[in-house]
Amino acid sequence: MVQVVFPERVAGLGACILASGYGGYPVSSTASRSLNGLKILVIDDSKTIRRTAETLLTKEGCQVFTAIDGFDALSKIADHQPDLIFVDIMMPRLDGYETCSLIKHNKVYRETPVIMLSSKDGLFDRARGRIVGSEQYLTKPFTKDELLGAISNQIN
């Protein structure tokens, strides 16, 4: 078991409304405008997924940070204090389940919504994501509407 302690100098993110939805939801153009300035961390070992998400979200006014795996993400979470985190399940070194669990067990970041990303769409994977504390599950490849809908579902 890896134990990670985030720096105490980082302030809390405040409470976020956590929805119980666990899938992609379409979002209206009105809802997407509210994404302006939202800080989002995308954790995925696939450069294609990171770039795609970054491009789509930047066009919507989000401030996007990326990480290649869970270890890389932990320092970026402390540095940038994201409002929402997308995390791939299958990654080297520290997988998405372990990364999500570390985030949710940290008192400063536990209220930050985490959306799991996976090419698998099985019940077991969704259930395991819920067990470690993720709010939602998005299957790859995802559409722009699914990506924006997942964000809207968590911040509205």
Rosetta blueprint (number, residue, H / E / L):
1 M L
2 V L
3 Q L
4 V L
5 V L
6 F L
7 P L
8 E L
9 R L
10 V L
11 A L
12 G L
13 L L
14 G L
15 A L
16 C L
17 I L
18 L L
19 A L
20 S L
21 G L
22 Y L
23 G L
24 G L
25 Y L
26 P L
27 V L
28 S L
29 S H
30 T H
31 A H
32 S H
33 R H
34 S L
35 L L
36 N L
37 G L
38 L L
39 K E
40 I E
41 L E
42 V E
43 I E
44 D L
45 D L
46 S L
47 K H
48 T H
49 I H
50 R H
51 R H
52 T H
53 A H
54 E H
55 T H
56 L H
57 L H
58 T H
59 K H
60 E L
61 G L
62 C L
63 Q E
64 V E
65 F E
66 T E
67 A E
68 I L
69 D L
70 G H
71 F H
72 D H
73 A H
74 L H
75 S H
76 K H
77 I H
78 A H
79 D H
80 H H
81 Q L
82 P L
83 D L
84 L E
85 I E
86 F E
87 V E
88 D E
89 I L
90 M L
91 M L
92 P L
93 R L
94 L L
95 D L
96 G H
97 Y H
98 E H
99 T H
100 C H
101 S H
102 L H
103 I H
104 K H
105 H L
106 N L
107 K L
108 V L
109 Y L
110 R L
111 E L
112 T L
113 P L
114 V E
115 I E
116 M E
117 L E
118 S E
119 S L
120 K L
121 D L
122 G L
123 L H
124 F H
125 D H
126 R H
127 A H
128 R H
129 G H
130 R H
131 I H
132 V L
133 G L
134 S L
135 E L
136 Q E
137 Y E
138 L E
139 T E
140 K L
141 P L
142 F L
143 T L
144 K H
145 D H
146 E H
147 L H
148 L H
149 G H
150 A H
151 I H
152 S H
153 N H
154 Q H
155 I H
156 N L
